[in-house]
Amino acid sequence: MPHTISNPATLHDPVGYGYSHVARVSGELVFVAGQYASDSTGQVTSPDFAAQVRQSFANLAKALAVENLDYRHVVQLRTYIVGHDTDKLAVIGDVIAGIWGGTPPTQTLTGVAALALPDMLFEVDAVAARA
Protein backbone atom coordinates (compact mmCIF):
# COMPACT_ATOMS: atom_id res chain seq x y z
CA MET A 1 0.00 0.00 0.00
CA PRO A 2 1.29 3.46 -0.79
CA HIS A 3 2.00 5.58 2.25
CA THR A 4 3.44 8.93 3.25
CA ILE A 5 5.40 9.68 6.41
CA SER A 6 5.40 13.24 7.79
CA ASN A 7 6.58 15.26 10.75
CA PRO A 8 4.72 18.54 11.34
CA ALA A 9 6.86 21.59 11.98
CA THR A 10 4.51 22.40 14.89
CA LEU A 11 5.88 19.41 16.86
CA HIS A 12 9.40 18.46 17.90
CA ASP A 13 11.59 16.54 15.43
CA PRO A 14 11.14 12.89 16.48
CA VAL A 15 13.59 11.29 14.07
CA GLY A 16 16.41 11.33 16.63
CA TYR A 17 14.13 9.31 18.91
CA GLY A 18 13.61 6.73 16.15
CA TYR A 19 10.09 7.47 14.91
CA SER A 20 7.94 9.83 12.85
CA HIS A 21 4.72 11.52 13.97
CA VAL A 22 2.27 10.68 11.16
CA ALA A 23 1.78 8.02 8.48
CA ARG A 24 -0.97 8.22 5.84
CA VAL A 25 -1.89 4.93 4.14
CA SER A 26 -3.61 4.89 0.74
CA GLY A 27 -5.03 8.33 1.42
CA GLU A 28 -7.68 6.93 3.78
CA LEU A 29 -6.11 5.91 7.09
CA VAL A 30 -3.78 8.11 9.11
CA PHE A 31 -1.72 6.70 11.97
CA VAL A 32 -0.39 9.11 14.59
CA ALA A 33 2.53 8.03 16.74
CA GLY A 34 2.40 8.38 20.50
CA GLN A 35 2.05 12.02 21.49
CA TYR A 36 3.16 13.15 24.90
CA ALA A 37 3.37 16.49 26.70
CA SER A 38 6.32 17.70 24.66
CA ASP A 39 7.44 21.18 23.73
CA SER A 40 9.10 22.08 20.42
CA THR A 41 12.37 20.49 21.57
CA GLY A 42 10.82 17.21 22.75
CA GLN A 43 11.11 18.02 26.45
CA VAL A 44 8.24 17.20 28.81
CA THR A 45 6.34 20.42 29.60
CA SER A 46 5.01 19.69 33.11
CA PRO A 47 5.33 17.16 35.94
CA ASP A 48 1.54 17.36 36.50
CA PHE A 49 -0.45 14.40 35.13
CA ALA A 50 -3.53 16.42 34.09
CA ALA A 51 -1.37 19.02 32.35
CA GLN A 52 0.44 16.23 30.51
CA VAL A 53 -2.85 14.71 29.33
CA ARG A 54 -4.10 18.07 28.02
CA GLN A 55 -0.80 18.84 26.24
CA SER A 56 -0.64 15.33 24.74
CA PHE A 57 -4.08 15.76 23.19
CA ALA A 58 -3.12 19.25 21.96
CA ASN A 59 -0.09 17.68 20.29
CA LEU A 60 -2.35 14.99 18.80
CA ALA A 61 -4.39 17.79 17.20
CA LYS A 62 -1.21 19.29 15.71
CA ALA A 63 -0.20 15.92 14.26
CA LEU A 64 -3.67 15.41 12.75
CA ALA A 65 -3.60 18.90 11.23
CA VAL A 66 -0.63 18.01 9.01
CA GLU A 67 -3.07 15.73 7.14
CA ASN A 68 -5.90 18.31 7.28
CA LEU A 69 -7.70 16.21 9.88
CA ASP A 70 -8.97 16.94 13.36
CA TYR A 71 -10.38 15.07 16.35
CA ARG A 72 -13.60 14.25 14.43
CA HIS A 73 -11.58 11.92 12.18
CA VAL A 74 -10.13 9.82 15.03
CA VAL A 75 -11.53 6.30 15.14
CA GLN A 76 -9.16 4.73 17.67
CA LEU A 77 -7.01 5.85 20.58
CA ARG A 78 -4.43 3.96 22.55
CA THR A 79 -3.45 5.57 25.84
CA TYR A 80 -0.55 4.69 28.11
CA ILE A 81 -0.47 5.74 31.77
CA VAL A 82 2.41 5.45 34.20
CA GLY A 83 1.09 4.25 37.57
CA HIS A 84 -2.51 3.94 36.38
CA ASP A 85 -5.28 4.44 38.94
CA THR A 86 -8.91 5.55 38.94
CA ASP A 87 -8.02 9.20 39.61
CA LYS A 88 -5.93 9.28 36.44
CA LEU A 89 -8.70 7.50 34.55
CA ALA A 90 -11.08 10.29 35.59
CA VAL A 91 -8.68 12.94 34.26
CA ILE A 92 -8.47 11.19 30.89
CA GLY A 93 -12.23 10.71 30.80
CA ASP A 94 -12.79 14.43 31.40
CA VAL A 95 -10.38 15.46 28.64
CA ILE A 96 -11.87 12.98 26.17
CA ALA A 97 -15.41 14.10 27.04
CA GLY A 98 -14.33 17.70 26.45
CA ILE A 99 -13.12 16.79 22.97
CA TRP A 100 -15.60 14.14 21.77
CA GLY A 101 -18.58 14.62 24.08
CA GLY A 102 -20.78 11.53 24.28
CA THR A 103 -19.27 9.85 21.21
CA PRO A 104 -15.60 9.13 21.89
CA PRO A 105 -13.56 6.95 19.55
CA THR A 106 -12.61 3.41 20.49
CA GLN A 107 -9.83 3.30 23.06
CA THR A 108 -7.46 0.84 24.64
CA LEU A 109 -5.88 2.03 27.89
CA THR A 110 -2.71 0.40 29.15
CA GLY A 111 -1.08 0.96 32.51
CA VAL A 112 2.71 0.90 32.24
CA ALA A 113 5.71 1.08 34.56
CA ALA A 114 7.48 3.71 32.43
CA LEU A 115 7.42 5.46 29.06
CA ALA A 116 10.21 6.56 26.71
CA LEU A 117 11.44 9.54 28.76
CA PRO A 118 11.73 9.58 32.56
CA ASP A 119 9.31 12.51 33.07
CA MET A 120 6.55 11.17 30.80
CA LEU A 121 3.39 10.13 32.67
CA PHE A 122 0.98 9.84 29.71
CA GLU A 123 1.05 9.11 25.98
CA VAL A 124 -1.68 8.78 23.34
CA ASP A 125 -1.56 7.46 19.78
CA ALA A 126 -4.37 7.43 17.27
CA VAL A 127 -5.78 6.09 14.04
CA ALA A 128 -7.85 8.52 11.97
CA ALA A 129 -9.90 7.97 8.83
CA ARG A 130 -10.76 10.43 6.10
CA ALA A 131 -14.48 11.01 5.64
matplotlib code that plots the C-alpha trace (Angstrom):
import matplotlib.pyplot as plt

x = [0.0, 1.3, 2.0, 3.4, 5.4, 5.4, 6.6, 4.7, 6.9, 4.5, 5.9, 9.4, 11.6, 11.1, 13.6, 16.4, 14.1, 13.6, 10.1, 7.9, 4.7, 2.3, 1.8, -1.0, -1.9, -3.6, -5.0, -7.7, -6.1, -3.8, -1.7, -0.4, 2.5, 2.4, 2.0, 3.2, 3.4, 6.3, 7.4, 9.1, 12.4, 10.8, 11.1, 8.2, 6.3, 5.0, 5.3, 1.5, -0.5, -3.5, -1.4, 0.4, -2.8, -4.1, -0.8, -0.6, -4.1, -3.1, -0.1, -2.3, -4.4, -1.2, -0.2, -3.7, -3.6, -0.6, -3.1, -5.9, -7.7, -9.0, -10.4, -13.6, -11.6, -10.1, -11.5, -9.2, -7.0, -4.4, -3.4, -0.5, -0.5, 2.4, 1.1, -2.5, -5.3, -8.9, -8.0, -5.9, -8.7, -11.1, -8.7, -8.5, -12.2, -12.8, -10.4, -11.9, -15.4, -14.3, -13.1, -15.6, -18.6, -20.8, -19.3, -15.6, -13.6, -12.6, -9.8, -7.5, -5.9, -2.7, -1.1, 2.7, 5.7, 7.5, 7.4, 10.2, 11.4, 11.7, 9.3, 6.5, 3.4, 1.0, 1.1, -1.7, -1.6, -4.4, -5.8, -7.9, -9.9, -10.8, -14.5]
y = [0.0, 3.5, 5.6, 8.9, 9.7, 13.2, 15.3, 18.5, 21.6, 22.4, 19.4, 18.5, 16.5, 12.9, 11.3, 11.3, 9.3, 6.7, 7.5, 9.8, 11.5, 10.7, 8.0, 8.2, 4.9, 4.9, 8.3, 6.9, 5.9, 8.1, 6.7, 9.1, 8.0, 8.4, 12.0, 13.2, 16.5, 17.7, 21.2, 22.1, 20.5, 17.2, 18.0, 17.2, 20.4, 19.7, 17.2, 17.4, 14.4, 16.4, 19.0, 16.2, 14.7, 18.1, 18.8, 15.3, 15.8, 19.3, 17.7, 15.0, 17.8, 19.3, 15.9, 15.4, 18.9, 18.0, 15.7, 18.3, 16.2, 16.9, 15.1, 14.3, 11.9, 9.8, 6.3, 4.7, 5.9, 4.0, 5.6, 4.7, 5.7, 5.5, 4.2, 3.9, 4.4, 5.6, 9.2, 9.3, 7.5, 10.3, 12.9, 11.2, 10.7, 14.4, 15.5, 13.0, 14.1, 17.7, 16.8, 14.1, 14.6, 11.5, 9.8, 9.1, 6.9, 3.4, 3.3, 0.8, 2.0, 0.4, 1.0, 0.9, 1.1, 3.7, 5.5, 6.6, 9.5, 9.6, 12.5, 11.2, 10.1, 9.8, 9.1, 8.8, 7.5, 7.4, 6.1, 8.5, 8.0, 10.4, 11.0]
z = [0.0, -0.8, 2.2, 3.2, 6.4, 7.8, 10.8, 11.3, 12.0, 14.9, 16.9, 17.9, 15.4, 16.5, 14.1, 16.6, 18.9, 16.2, 14.9, 12.8, 14.0, 11.2, 8.5, 5.8, 4.1, 0.7, 1.4, 3.8, 7.1, 9.1, 12.0, 14.6, 16.7, 20.5, 21.5, 24.9, 26.7, 24.7, 23.7, 20.4, 21.6, 22.7, 26.4, 28.8, 29.6, 33.1, 35.9, 36.5, 35.1, 34.1, 32.4, 30.5, 29.3, 28.0, 26.2, 24.7, 23.2, 22.0, 20.3, 18.8, 17.2, 15.7, 14.3, 12.7, 11.2, 9.0, 7.1, 7.3, 9.9, 13.4, 16.4, 14.4, 12.2, 15.0, 15.1, 17.7, 20.6, 22.5, 25.8, 28.1, 31.8, 34.2, 37.6, 36.4, 38.9, 38.9, 39.6, 36.4, 34.5, 35.6, 34.3, 30.9, 30.8, 31.4, 28.6, 26.2, 27.0, 26.5, 23.0, 21.8, 24.1, 24.3, 21.2, 21.9, 19.6, 20.5, 23.1, 24.6, 27.9, 29.1, 32.5, 32.2, 34.6, 32.4, 29.1, 26.7, 28.8, 32.6, 33.1, 30.8, 32.7, 29.7, 26.0, 23.3, 19.8, 17.3, 14.0, 12.0, 8.8, 6.1, 5.6]

ax = plt.figure().add_subplot(projection="3d")
ax.plot(x, y, z, "-o")
ax.set_aspect("equal")
plt.show()
